[in-house]
């Protein structure tokens, strides 16, 4: 019988990703940071969370990109960079796979009529506790 990873480790990993999803995050990097094997980490995502690391990371990044597209006038390339993608083609491809349209099309269809927020210094609400942690809780 395999013992599941401790819940606090899973929470710490999720919190770390939520706070750093705009940076480069890989399975080997996370494994080293948290002192676990790559396969253990991979099992946390597949068995505990039911999603792969790349899928989880892309979901956070795309949700943040949606926020920026709706609430700022930031160029699409800067939205991509701010969201953790350093290649606009990759960003466009993943965005279209997830949302069914390009970032530009999404912006045109979903632009919010709300006061603009400054594009510099947009911060995520960061909480370290797993129970209340919402990696996409924007301020």
Buried (B, 14 or more C-beta within 10 A) or exposed (E): EEEEBEEEBBBBBBBBBBBBBBEEBEBEBBBEBBEBEBEEBBBBBEEBBEEEBEEBBBBBBBBBBBBBBBBBEBEBEBBBBBBBBEEBEEBBEBBBEBBEBBBEEBBEEEEEEEEEBEBEEBEBEBBEEBEEBEBBEBE
